[in-house]
């Protein structure tokens, strides 16, 4: 949606896979609803949505520890 907002060209290539269990159907339905909700928010709050915070769990600082170097 951000690419459309700034008028960038987008190339589409289909990705397909199969899962034959009911859990994947539930996941697919949930993903479709979340995607539709994102599109609705983008349509009605375009600038605010694109530049807003989209993370559910906001982490203010990511800690790390150096375990080695390649010198």
Secondary structure, DSSP 8 states (H G I E B T S, - for coil): -HHHHTT-------------SHHHHHHHHHHHHHHHHHHHHHHHSHHHHHHS---SS--S-----------
